[in-house]
Amino acid sequence: MGTKTITMYVSDIDKSEIAEGEAYQLSIRHPDGSTQQLDISAKNYRDLKLEGLGKTLKKRGRKPGSTSRATVATRRRGNSRANSNAKADAS
């Protein structure tokens, strides 16, 4: 028998249910180094007047799995063969 996981967001401010795709996640870093993450609704976001405040961080790096594993494995095998041939020629 299979299981099904249902993810439902609830606003941490007013405890109202947030529709899928409309949840804002607010991260607050405290002076002691801990981080607090709040889920808030679009209404809460507007009420707090957060639009345009702070700085928007850009996404960095590659997405996981953006290069296929087969391509990576082929490259690795090709390099190891070249290294083994070089060792054989040196002997």
Order of alpha helices (4+ residues) and beta strands (2+ residues): beta-beta-beta-beta-alpha-alpha
